[in-house]
Amino acid sequence: MIFENGECVITYQSDKAFTDDEKESMLTRFNAIKSDEIYDIVMTQSTVNLLYYPTKIMERLSVVDPSEIVIEKLVEVVGVK
């Protein structure tokens, strides 16, 4: 499940705990997409959170709702469809 978690966080919640290998893979994929706008990843046993600056994305891409862009990136990081 993917959802907005406040103004600056998009969260993926799994129904199972991530393995260390899965976390390492996600961190590697995050590092490939990390930018001034999407700046950090926070992982727990079963969640992945991307932290971002909405106004930076809005200004750079002239969009009203930047969460859609961050959700696409989160899908890439987590590797879900």
PDB file of N, CA, C and O in Angstrom:
ATOM      1  N   MET A   1       0.847  -1.163   0.000  1.00  0.00           N
ATOM      2  CA  MET A   1       0.000   0.000   0.000  1.00  0.00           C
ATOM      3  C   MET A   1       0.900   1.235   0.000  1.00  0.00           C
ATOM      4  O   MET A   1       1.854   1.319   0.773  1.00  0.00           O
ATOM      5  N   ILE A   2       0.586   2.189  -0.871  1.00  0.00           N
ATOM      6  CA  ILE A   2       1.318   3.452  -0.946  1.00  0.00           C
ATOM      7  C   ILE A   2       0.360   4.572  -0.579  1.00  0.00           C
ATOM      8  O   ILE A   2      -0.776   4.612  -1.053  1.00  0.00           O
ATOM      9  N   PHE A   3       0.829   5.487   0.274  1.00  0.00           N
ATOM     10  CA  PHE A   3      -0.025   6.602   0.672  1.00  0.00           C
ATOM     11  C   PHE A   3       0.809   7.810   1.061  1.00  0.00           C
ATOM     12  O   PHE A   3       1.983   7.695   1.414  1.00  0.00           O
ATOM     13  N   GLU A   4       0.162   8.988   0.986  1.00  0.00           N
ATOM     14  CA  GLU A   4       0.788  10.220   1.452  1.00  0.00           C
ATOM     15  C   GLU A   4       0.765  10.209   2.973  1.00  0.00           C
ATOM     16  O   GLU A   4      -0.244   9.871   3.591  1.00  0.00           O
ATOM     17  N   ASN A   5       1.875  10.578   3.556  1.00  0.00           N
ATOM     18  CA  ASN A   5       2.011  10.548   5.006  1.00  0.00           C
ATOM     19  C   ASN A   5       2.433  11.945   5.461  1.00  0.00           C
ATOM     20  O   ASN A   5       3.573  12.158   5.873  1.00  0.00           O
ATOM     21  N   GLY A   6       1.513  12.877   5.382  1.00  0.00           N
ATOM     22  CA  GLY A   6       1.841  14.268   5.677  1.00  0.00           C
ATOM     23  C   GLY A   6       2.186  15.009   4.402  1.00  0.00           C
ATOM     24  O   GLY A   6       1.963  14.503   3.302  1.00  0.00           O
ATOM     25  N   GLU A   7       2.728  16.203   4.549  1.00  0.00           N
ATOM     26  CA  GLU A   7       3.022  17.053   3.400  1.00  0.00           C
ATOM     27  C   GLU A   7       4.258  16.650   2.629  1.00  0.00           C
ATOM     28  O   GLU A   7       4.332  16.900   1.426  1.00  0.00           O
ATOM     29  N   CYS A   8       5.223  16.040   3.275  1.00  0.00           N
ATOM     30  CA  CYS A   8       6.534  15.835   2.655  1.00  0.00           C
ATOM     31  C   CYS A   8       7.006  14.395   2.666  1.00  0.00           C
ATOM     32  O   CYS A   8       8.197  14.138   2.494  1.00  0.00           O
ATOM     33  N   VAL A   9       6.098  13.448   2.864  1.00  0.00           N
ATOM     34  CA  VAL A   9       6.487  12.038   2.961  1.00  0.00           C
ATOM     35  C   VAL A   9       5.492  11.179   2.178  1.00  0.00           C
ATOM     36  O   VAL A   9       4.278  11.343   2.294  1.00  0.00           O
ATOM     37  N   ILE A  10       6.036  10.262   1.383  1.00  0.00           N
ATOM     38  CA  ILE A  10       5.227   9.231   0.733  1.00  0.00           C
ATOM     39  C   ILE A  10       5.691   7.896   1.309  1.00  0.00           C
ATOM     40  O   ILE A  10       6.891   7.630   1.392  1.00  0.00           O
ATOM     41  N   THR A  11       4.738   7.063   1.705  1.00  0.00           N
ATOM     42  CA  THR A  11       5.047   5.819   2.411  1.00  0.00           C
ATOM     43  C   THR A  11       4.557   4.601   1.644  1.00  0.00           C
ATOM     44  O   THR A  11       3.451   4.592   1.106  1.00  0.00           O
ATOM     45  N   TYR A  12       5.398   3.577   1.604  1.00  0.00           N
ATOM     46  CA  TYR A  12       4.997   2.253   1.144  1.00  0.00           C
ATOM     47  C   TYR A  12       4.971   1.358   2.369  1.00  0.00           C
ATOM     48  O   TYR A  12       5.948   1.284   3.114  1.00  0.00           O
ATOM     49  N   GLN A  13       3.852   0.678   2.577  1.00  0.00           N
ATOM     50  CA  GLN A  13       3.730  -0.235   3.711  1.00  0.00           C
ATOM     51  C   GLN A  13       3.504  -1.643   3.188  1.00  0.00           C
ATOM     52  O   GLN A  13       2.588  -1.889   2.402  1.00  0.00           O
ATOM     53  N   SER A  14       4.346  -2.560   3.633  1.00  0.00           N
ATOM     54  CA  SER A  14       4.257  -3.961   3.235  1.00  0.00           C
ATOM     55  C   SER A  14       3.574  -4.758   4.341  1.00  0.00           C
ATOM     56  O   SER A  14       3.580  -4.356   5.504  1.00  0.00           O
ATOM     57  N   ASP A  15       2.995  -5.877   3.970  1.00  0.00           N
ATOM     58  CA  ASP A  15       2.389  -6.735   4.987  1.00  0.00           C
ATOM     59  C   ASP A  15       3.396  -7.732   5.559  1.00  0.00           C
ATOM     60  O   ASP A  15       3.051  -8.553   6.409  1.00  0.00           O
ATOM     61  N   LYS A  16       4.638  -7.656   5.087  1.00  0.00           N
ATOM     62  CA  LYS A  16       5.695  -8.516   5.623  1.00  0.00           C
ATOM     63  C   LYS A  16       6.935  -7.675   5.908  1.00  0.00           C
ATOM     64  O   LYS A  16       7.084  -6.572   5.383  1.00  0.00           O
ATOM     65  N   ALA A  17       7.808  -8.199   6.732  1.00  0.00           N
ATOM     66  CA  ALA A  17       9.056  -7.496   7.050  1.00  0.00           C
ATOM     67  C   ALA A  17      10.030  -7.630   5.878  1.00  0.00           C
ATOM     68  O   ALA A  17      10.084  -8.667   5.216  1.00  0.00           O
ATOM     69  N   PHE A  18      10.795  -6.568   5.632  1.00  0.00           N
ATOM     70  CA  PHE A  18      11.812  -6.595   4.588  1.00  0.00           C
ATOM     71  C   PHE A  18      13.057  -7.327   5.091  1.00  0.00           C
ATOM     72  O   PHE A  18      13.427  -7.223   6.260  1.00  0.00           O
ATOM     73  N   THR A  19      13.682  -8.056   4.198  1.00  0.00           N
ATOM     74  CA  THR A  19      14.956  -8.693   4.536  1.00  0.00           C
ATOM     75  C   THR A  19      16.069  -7.654   4.408  1.00  0.00           C
ATOM     76  O   THR A  19      15.866  -6.583   3.837  1.00  0.00           O
ATOM     77  N   ASP A  20      17.226  -7.977   4.936  1.00  0.00           N
ATOM     78  CA  ASP A  20      18.373  -7.075   4.799  1.00  0.00           C
ATOM     79  C   ASP A  20      18.746  -6.886   3.332  1.00  0.00           C
ATOM     80  O   ASP A  20      19.113  -5.784   2.924  1.00  0.00           O
ATOM     81  N   ASP A  21      18.656  -7.946   2.543  1.00  0.00           N
ATOM     82  CA  ASP A  21      18.963  -7.847   1.114  1.00  0.00           C
ATOM     83  C   ASP A  21      17.981  -6.925   0.399  1.00  0.00           C
ATOM     84  O   ASP A  21      18.383  -6.131  -0.452  1.00  0.00           O
ATOM     85  N   GLU A  22      16.700  -7.025   0.738  1.00  0.00           N
ATOM     86  CA  GLU A  22      15.700  -6.140   0.140  1.00  0.00           C
ATOM     87  C   GLU A  22      15.977  -4.686   0.510  1.00  0.00           C
ATOM     88  O   GLU A  22      15.891  -3.800  -0.340  1.00  0.00           O
ATOM     89  N   LYS A  23      16.302  -4.445   1.755  1.00  0.00           N
ATOM     90  CA  LYS A  23      16.609  -3.079   2.192  1.00  0.00           C
ATOM     91  C   LYS A  23      17.832  -2.529   1.465  1.00  0.00           C
ATOM     92  O   LYS A  23      17.846  -1.368   1.059  1.00  0.00           O
ATOM     93  N   GLU A  24      18.842  -3.351   1.305  1.00  0.00           N
ATOM     94  CA  GLU A  24      20.053  -2.922   0.597  1.00  0.00           C
ATOM     95  C   GLU A  24      19.739  -2.589  -0.859  1.00  0.00           C
ATOM     96  O   GLU A  24      20.234  -1.594  -1.388  1.00  0.00           O
ATOM     97  N   SER A  25      18.920  -3.413  -1.508  1.00  0.00           N
ATOM     98  CA  SER A  25      18.518  -3.158  -2.895  1.00  0.00           C
ATOM     99  C   SER A  25      17.733  -1.860  -3.011  1.00  0.00           C
ATOM    100  O   SER A  25      17.945  -1.077  -3.937  1.00  0.00           O
ATOM    101  N   MET A  26      16.830  -1.636  -2.068  1.00  0.00           N
ATOM    102  CA  MET A  26      16.045  -0.400  -2.090  1.00  0.00           C
ATOM    103  C   MET A  26      16.938   0.817  -1.879  1.00  0.00           C
ATOM    104  O   MET A  26      16.745   1.846  -2.526  1.00  0.00           O
ATOM    105  N   LEU A  27      17.897   0.710  -0.994  1.00  0.00           N
ATOM    106  CA  LEU A  27      18.818   1.817  -0.746  1.00  0.00           C
ATOM    107  C   LEU A  27      19.646   2.123  -1.996  1.00  0.00           C
ATOM    108  O   LEU A  27      19.877   3.288  -2.320  1.00  0.00           O
ATOM    109  N   THR A  28      20.080   1.097  -2.682  1.00  0.00           N
ATOM    110  CA  THR A  28      20.829   1.283  -3.927  1.00  0.00           C
ATOM    111  C   THR A  28      19.971   1.979  -4.976  1.00  0.00           C
ATOM    112  O   THR A  28      20.431   2.909  -5.638  1.00  0.00           O
ATOM    113  N   ARG A  29      18.718   1.530  -5.134  1.00  0.00           N
ATOM    114  CA  ARG A  29      17.818   2.163  -6.108  1.00  0.00           C
ATOM    115  C   ARG A  29      17.501   3.596  -5.703  1.00  0.00           C
ATOM    116  O   ARG A  29      17.383   4.470  -6.562  1.00  0.00           O
ATOM    117  N   PHE A  30      17.361   3.848  -4.394  1.00  0.00           N
ATOM    118  CA  PHE A  30      17.110   5.214  -3.937  1.00  0.00           C
ATOM    119  C   PHE A  30      18.284   6.124  -4.292  1.00  0.00           C
ATOM    120  O   PHE A  30      18.084   7.236  -4.780  1.00  0.00           O
ATOM    121  N   ASN A  31      19.488   5.660  -4.052  1.00  0.00           N
ATOM    122  CA  ASN A  31      20.662   6.486  -4.339  1.00  0.00           C
ATOM    123  C   ASN A  31      20.736   6.886  -5.809  1.00  0.00           C
ATOM    124  O   ASN A  31      21.303   7.927  -6.141  1.00  0.00           O
ATOM    125  N   ALA A  32      20.168   6.067  -6.690  1.00  0.00           N
ATOM    126  CA  ALA A  32      20.150   6.385  -8.114  1.00  0.00           C
ATOM    127  C   ALA A  32      19.156   7.496  -8.452  1.00  0.00           C
ATOM    128  O   ALA A  32      19.327   8.186  -9.457  1.00  0.00           O
ATOM    129  N   ILE A  33      18.119   7.680  -7.629  1.00  0.00           N
ATOM    130  CA  ILE A  33      17.099   8.702  -7.924  1.00  0.00           C
ATOM    131  C   ILE A  33      17.163   9.890  -6.970  1.00  0.00           C
ATOM    132  O   ILE A  33      16.417  10.855  -7.134  1.00  0.00           O
ATOM    133  N   LYS A  34      18.033   9.828  -5.992  1.00  0.00           N
ATOM    134  CA  LYS A  34      18.148  10.897  -4.993  1.00  0.00           C
ATOM    135  C   LYS A  34      18.450  12.226  -5.685  1.00  0.00           C
ATOM    136  O   LYS A  34      19.233  12.281  -6.633  1.00  0.00           O
ATOM    137  N   SER A  35      17.815  13.299  -5.195  1.00  0.00           N
ATOM    138  CA  SER A  35      17.994  14.615  -5.804  1.00  0.00           C
ATOM    139  C   SER A  35      17.788  15.691  -4.751  1.00  0.00           C
ATOM    140  O   SER A  35      17.588  15.394  -3.573  1.00  0.00           O
ATOM    141  N   ASP A  36      17.840  16.938  -5.187  1.00  0.00           N
ATOM    142  CA  ASP A  36      17.542  18.044  -4.274  1.00  0.00           C
ATOM    143  C   ASP A  36      16.087  18.003  -3.823  1.00  0.00           C
ATOM    144  O   ASP A  36      15.761  18.465  -2.729  1.00  0.00           O
ATOM    145  N   GLU A  37      15.207  17.447  -4.666  1.00  0.00           N
ATOM    146  CA  GLU A  37      13.781  17.402  -4.349  1.00  0.00           C
ATOM    147  C   GLU A  37      13.409  16.180  -3.502  1.00  0.00           C
ATOM    148  O   GLU A  37      12.650  16.301  -2.541  1.00  0.00           O
ATOM    149  N   ILE A  38      13.932  15.023  -3.850  1.00  0.00           N
ATOM    150  CA  ILE A  38      13.680  13.777  -3.108  1.00  0.00           C
ATOM    151  C   ILE A  38      14.991  13.457  -2.399  1.00  0.00           C
ATOM    152  O   ILE A  38      15.933  12.945  -3.004  1.00  0.00           O
ATOM    153  N   TYR A  39      15.031  13.764  -1.121  1.00  0.00           N
ATOM    154  CA  TYR A  39      16.327  13.862  -0.460  1.00  0.00           C
ATOM    155  C   TYR A  39      16.650  12.787   0.577  1.00  0.00           C
ATOM    156  O   TYR A  39      17.799  12.702   1.010  1.00  0.00           O
ATOM    157  N   ASP A  40      15.689  11.965   0.991  1.00  0.00           N
ATOM    158  CA  ASP A  40      16.022  10.972   2.019  1.00  0.00           C
ATOM    159  C   ASP A  40      15.064   9.789   1.956  1.00  0.00           C
ATOM    160  O   ASP A  40      13.946   9.887   1.449  1.00  0.00           O
ATOM    161  N   ILE A  41      15.538   8.681   2.484  1.00  0.00           N
ATOM    162  CA  ILE A  41      14.733   7.469   2.604  1.00  0.00           C
ATOM    163  C   ILE A  41      14.821   7.016   4.059  1.00  0.00           C
ATOM    164  O   ILE A  41      15.889   7.044   4.669  1.00  0.00           O
ATOM    165  N   VAL A  42      13.683   6.600   4.599  1.00  0.00           N
ATOM    166  CA  VAL A  42      13.635   6.070   5.963  1.00  0.00           C
ATOM    167  C   VAL A  42      12.916   4.728   5.887  1.00  0.00           C
ATOM    168  O   VAL A  42      11.794   4.639   5.390  1.00  0.00           O
ATOM    169  N   MET A  43      13.578   3.687   6.386  1.00  0.00           N
ATOM    170  CA  MET A  43      12.998   2.348   6.343  1.00  0.00           C
ATOM    171  C   MET A  43      12.799   1.809   7.751  1.00  0.00           C
ATOM    172  O   MET A  43      13.622   2.027   8.641  1.00  0.00           O
ATOM    173  N   THR A  44      11.688   1.099   7.934  1.00  0.00           N
ATOM    174  CA  THR A  44      11.452   0.338   9.154  1.00  0.00           C
ATOM    175  C   THR A  44      11.362  -1.129   8.739  1.00  0.00           C
ATOM    176  O   THR A  44      11.725  -1.478   7.616  1.00  0.00           O
ATOM    177  N   GLN A  45      10.892  -1.970   9.620  1.00  0.00           N
ATOM    178  CA  GLN A  45      10.778  -3.393   9.278  1.00  0.00           C
ATOM    179  C   GLN A  45       9.864  -3.627   8.083  1.00  0.00           C
ATOM    180  O   GLN A  45      10.114  -4.522   7.275  1.00  0.00           O
ATOM    181  N   SER A  46       8.798  -2.821   7.964  1.00  0.00           N
ATOM    182  CA  SER A  46       7.835  -3.078   6.890  1.00  0.00           C
ATOM    183  C   SER A  46       7.369  -1.820   6.158  1.00  0.00           C
ATOM    184  O   SER A  46       6.383  -1.870   5.422  1.00  0.00           O
ATOM    185  N   THR A  47       8.057  -0.699   6.345  1.00  0.00           N
ATOM    186  CA  THR A  47       7.695   0.516   5.612  1.00  0.00           C
ATOM    187  C   THR A  47       8.925   1.151   4.978  1.00  0.00           C
ATOM    188  O   THR A  47      10.051   1.006   5.454  1.00  0.00           O
ATOM    189  N   VAL A  48       8.662   1.863   3.881  1.00  0.00           N
ATOM    190  CA  VAL A  48       9.687   2.666   3.219  1.00  0.00           C
ATOM    191  C   VAL A  48       9.084   4.046   3.025  1.00  0.00           C
ATOM    192  O   VAL A  48       7.994   4.180   2.468  1.00  0.00           O
ATOM    193  N   ASN A  49       9.786   5.069   3.483  1.00  0.00           N
ATOM    194  CA  ASN A  49       9.321   6.447   3.378  1.00  0.00           C
ATOM    195  C   ASN A  49      10.297   7.254   2.542  1.00  0.00           C
ATOM    196  O   ASN A  49      11.502   7.241   2.796  1.00  0.00           O
ATOM    197  N   LEU A  50       9.772   7.962   1.537  1.00  0.00           N
ATOM    198  CA  LEU A  50      10.590   8.910   0.796  1.00  0.00           C
ATOM    199  C   LEU A  50      10.241  10.304   1.279  1.00  0.00           C
ATOM    200  O   LEU A  50       9.069  10.678   1.329  1.00  0.00           O
ATOM    201  N   LEU A  51      11.257  11.068   1.634  1.00  0.00           N
ATOM    202  CA  LEU A  51      11.075  12.440   2.083  1.00  0.00           C
ATOM    203  C   LEU A  51      11.401  13.372   0.924  1.00  0.00           C
ATOM    204  O   LEU A  51      12.386  13.175   0.212  1.00  0.00           O
ATOM    205  N   TYR A  52      10.565  14.384   0.742  1.00  0.00           N
ATOM    206  CA  TYR A  52      10.747  15.270  -0.404  1.00  0.00           C
ATOM    207  C   TYR A  52      10.298  16.685  -0.077  1.00  0.00           C
ATOM    208  O   TYR A  52       9.569  16.929   0.885  1.00  0.00           O
ATOM    209  N   TYR A  53      10.762  17.616  -0.919  1.00  0.00           N
ATOM    210  CA  TYR A  53      10.367  19.014  -0.811  1.00  0.00           C
ATOM    211  C   TYR A  53       9.317  19.296  -1.887  1.00  0.00           C
ATOM    212  O   TYR A  53       9.665  19.445  -3.058  1.00  0.00           O
ATOM    213  N   PRO A  54       8.049  19.371  -1.511  1.00  0.00           N
ATOM    214  CA  PRO A  54       7.001  19.559  -2.510  1.00  0.00           C
ATOM    215  C   PRO A  54       7.169  20.840  -3.322  1.00  0.00           C
ATOM    216  O   PRO A  54       6.968  20.833  -4.536  1.00  0.00           O
ATOM    217  N   THR A  55       7.532  21.934  -2.666  1.00  0.00           N
ATOM    218  CA  THR A  55       7.628  23.206  -3.399  1.00  0.00           C
ATOM    219  C   THR A  55       8.729  23.170  -4.448  1.00  0.00           C
ATOM    220  O   THR A  55       8.574  23.771  -5.511  1.00  0.00           O
ATOM    221  N   LYS A  56       9.818  22.495  -4.187  1.00  0.00           N
ATOM    222  CA  LYS A  56      10.889  22.398  -5.184  1.00  0.00           C
ATOM    223  C   LYS A  56      10.413  21.640  -6.417  1.00  0.00           C
ATOM    224  O   LYS A  56      10.710  22.032  -7.546  1.00  0.00           O
ATOM    225  N   ILE A  57       9.671  20.551  -6.201  1.00  0.00           N
ATOM    226  CA  ILE A  57       9.145  19.781  -7.332  1.00  0.00           C
ATOM    227  C   ILE A  57       8.106  20.606  -8.081  1.00  0.00           C
ATOM    228  O   ILE A  57       8.093  20.621  -9.312  1.00  0.00           O
ATOM    229  N   MET A  58       7.244  21.286  -7.351  1.00  0.00           N
ATOM    230  CA  MET A  58       6.203  22.108  -7.971  1.00  0.00           C
ATOM    231  C   MET A  58       6.818  23.196  -8.845  1.00  0.00           C
ATOM    232  O   MET A  58       6.364  23.424  -9.966  1.00  0.00           O
ATOM    233  N   GLU A  59       7.837  23.860  -8.343  1.00  0.00           N
ATOM    234  CA  GLU A  59       8.476  24.937  -9.100  1.00  0.00           C
ATOM    235  C   GLU A  59       9.232  24.405 -10.312  1.00  0.00           C
ATOM    236  O   GLU A  59       9.132  24.971 -11.401  1.00  0.00           O
ATOM    237  N   ARG A  60       9.983  23.331 -10.134  1.00  0.00           N
ATOM    238  CA  ARG A  60      10.804  22.805 -11.228  1.00  0.00           C
ATOM    239  C   ARG A  60       9.958  22.237 -12.359  1.00  0.00           C
ATOM    240  O   ARG A  60      10.293  22.411 -13.531  1.00  0.00           O
ATOM    241  N   LEU A  61       8.868  21.561 -12.022  1.00  0.00           N
ATOM    242  CA  LEU A  61       8.063  20.874 -13.033  1.00  0.00           C
ATOM    243  C   LEU A  61       6.737  21.558 -13.334  1.00  0.00           C
ATOM    244  O   LEU A  61       5.976  21.082 -14.176  1.00  0.00           O
ATOM    245  N   SER A  62       6.450  22.663 -12.660  1.00  0.00           N
ATOM    246  CA  SER A  62       5.181  23.384 -12.849  1.00  0.00           C
ATOM    247  C   SER A  62       3.979  22.461 -12.663  1.00  0.00           C
ATOM    248  O   SER A  62       3.087  22.407 -13.509  1.00  0.00           O
ATOM    249  N   VAL A  63       3.969  21.739 -11.547  1.00  0.00           N
ATOM    250  CA  VAL A  63       2.848  20.862 -11.216  1.00  0.00           C
ATOM    251  C   VAL A  63       2.188  21.337  -9.930  1.00  0.00           C
ATOM    252  O   VAL A  63       2.824  21.980  -9.095  1.00  0.00           O
ATOM    253  N   VAL A  64       0.911  21.015  -9.780  1.00  0.00           N
ATOM    254  CA  VAL A  64       0.176  21.397  -8.579  1.00  0.00           C
ATOM    255  C   VAL A  64       0.333  20.343  -7.489  1.00  0.00           C
ATOM    256  O   VAL A  64       0.455  20.676  -6.311  1.00  0.00           O
ATOM    257  N   ASP A  65       0.329  19.063  -7.888  1.00  0.00           N
ATOM    258  CA  ASP A  65       0.420  17.971  -6.916  1.00  0.00           C
ATOM    259  C   ASP A  65       1.683  17.149  -7.170  1.00  0.00           C
ATOM    260  O   ASP A  65       1.683  16.269  -8.031  1.00  0.00           O
ATOM    261  N   PRO A  66       2.750  17.424  -6.436  1.00  0.00           N
ATOM    262  CA  PRO A  66       4.002  16.706  -6.673  1.00  0.00           C
ATOM    263  C   PRO A  66       4.010  15.269  -6.157  1.00  0.00           C
ATOM    264  O   PRO A  66       4.926  14.509  -6.470  1.00  0.00           O
ATOM    265  N   SER A  67       3.015  14.892  -5.383  1.00  0.00           N
ATOM    266  CA  SER A  67       3.029  13.549  -4.792  1.00  0.00           C
ATOM    267  C   SER A  67       3.002  12.451  -5.851  1.00  0.00           C
ATOM    268  O   SER A  67       3.580  11.385  -5.641  1.00  0.00           O
ATOM    269  N   GLU A  68       2.343  12.692  -6.984  1.00  0.00           N
ATOM    270  CA  GLU A  68       2.286  11.675  -8.036  1.00  0.00           C
ATOM    271  C   GLU A  68       3.679  11.328  -8.546  1.00  0.00           C
ATOM    272  O   GLU A  68       3.974  10.166  -8.825  1.00  0.00           O
ATOM    273  N   ILE A  69       4.526  12.332  -8.664  1.00  0.00           N
ATOM    274  CA  ILE A  69       5.891  12.119  -9.133  1.00  0.00           C
ATOM    275  C   ILE A  69       6.675  11.311  -8.108  1.00  0.00           C
ATOM    276  O   ILE A  69       7.419  10.399  -8.468  1.00  0.00           O
ATOM    277  N   VAL A  70       6.511  11.642  -6.845  1.00  0.00           N
ATOM    278  CA  VAL A  70       7.232  10.942  -5.783  1.00  0.00           C
ATOM    279  C   VAL A  70       6.728   9.506  -5.659  1.00  0.00           C
ATOM    280  O   VAL A  70       7.514   8.599  -5.386  1.00  0.00           O
ATOM    281  N   ILE A  71       5.446   9.292  -5.855  1.00  0.00           N
ATOM    282  CA  ILE A  71       4.897   7.931  -5.824  1.00  0.00           C
ATOM    283  C   ILE A  71       5.537   7.082  -6.915  1.00  0.00           C
ATOM    284  O   ILE A  71       5.879   5.924  -6.675  1.00  0.00           O
ATOM    285  N   GLU A  72       5.704   7.647  -8.119  1.00  0.00           N
ATOM    286  CA  GLU A  72       6.367   6.915  -9.200  1.00  0.00           C
ATOM    287  C   GLU A  72       7.783   6.517  -8.799  1.00  0.00           C
ATOM    288  O   GLU A  72       8.217   5.397  -9.069  1.00  0.00           O
ATOM    289  N   LYS A  73       8.494   7.425  -8.161  1.00  0.00           N
ATOM    290  CA  LYS A  73       9.863   7.138  -7.714  1.00  0.00           C
ATOM    291  C   LYS A  73       9.871   6.085  -6.606  1.00  0.00           C
ATOM    292  O   LYS A  73      10.756   5.230  -6.563  1.00  0.00           O
ATOM    293  N   LEU A  74       8.891   6.148  -5.717  1.00  0.00           N
ATOM    294  CA  LEU A  74       8.803   5.161  -4.642  1.00  0.00           C
ATOM    295  C   LEU A  74       8.555   3.766  -5.206  1.00  0.00           C
ATOM    296  O   LEU A  74       9.124   2.788  -4.721  1.00  0.00           O
ATOM    297  N   VAL A  75       7.714   3.676  -6.223  1.00  0.00           N
ATOM    298  CA  VAL A  75       7.459   2.390  -6.880  1.00  0.00           C
ATOM    299  C   VAL A  75       8.763   1.832  -7.453  1.00  0.00           C
ATOM    300  O   VAL A  75       9.025   0.634  -7.355  1.00  0.00           O
ATOM    301  N   GLU A  76       9.582   2.708  -8.055  1.00  0.00           N
ATOM    302  CA  GLU A  76      10.888   2.281  -8.573  1.00  0.00           C
ATOM    303  C   GLU A  76      11.787   1.768  -7.449  1.00  0.00           C
ATOM    304  O   GLU A  76      12.425   0.724  -7.584  1.00  0.00           O
ATOM    305  N   VAL A  77      11.832   2.499  -6.353  1.00  0.00           N
ATOM    306  CA  VAL A  77      12.710   2.143  -5.234  1.00  0.00           C
ATOM    307  C   VAL A  77      12.299   0.813  -4.611  1.00  0.00           C
ATOM    308  O   VAL A  77      13.142  -0.043  -4.344  1.00  0.00           O
ATOM    309  N   VAL A  78      10.998   0.648  -4.382  1.00  0.00           N
ATOM    310  CA  VAL A  78      10.509  -0.558  -3.707  1.00  0.00           C
ATOM    311  C   VAL A  78      10.475  -1.745  -4.663  1.00  0.00           C
ATOM    312  O   VAL A  78      10.628  -2.892  -4.242  1.00  0.00           O
ATOM    313  N   GLY A  79      10.273  -1.466  -5.954  1.00  0.00           N
ATOM    314  CA  GLY A  79      10.233  -2.540  -6.936  1.00  0.00           C
ATOM    315  C   GLY A  79       8.887  -3.222  -7.026  1.00  0.00           C
ATOM    316  O   GLY A  79       8.808  -4.407  -7.349  1.00  0.00           O
ATOM    317  N   VAL A  80       7.814  -2.475  -6.740  1.00  0.00           N
ATOM    318  CA  VAL A  80       6.460  -3.023  -6.866  1.00  0.00           C
ATOM    319  C   VAL A  80       5.819  -2.489  -8.133  1.00  0.00           C
ATOM    320  O   VAL A  80       6.294  -1.517  -8.721  1.00  0.00           O
ATOM    321  N   LYS A  81       4.737  -3.134  -8.548  1.00  0.00           N
ATOM    322  CA  LYS A  81       4.024  -2.692  -9.752  1.00  0.00           C
ATOM    323  C   LYS A  81       2.653  -2.224  -9.408  1.00  0.00           C
ATOM    324  O   LYS A  81       1.902  -1.814 -10.293  1.00  0.00           O
TER     325      LYS A  81
END
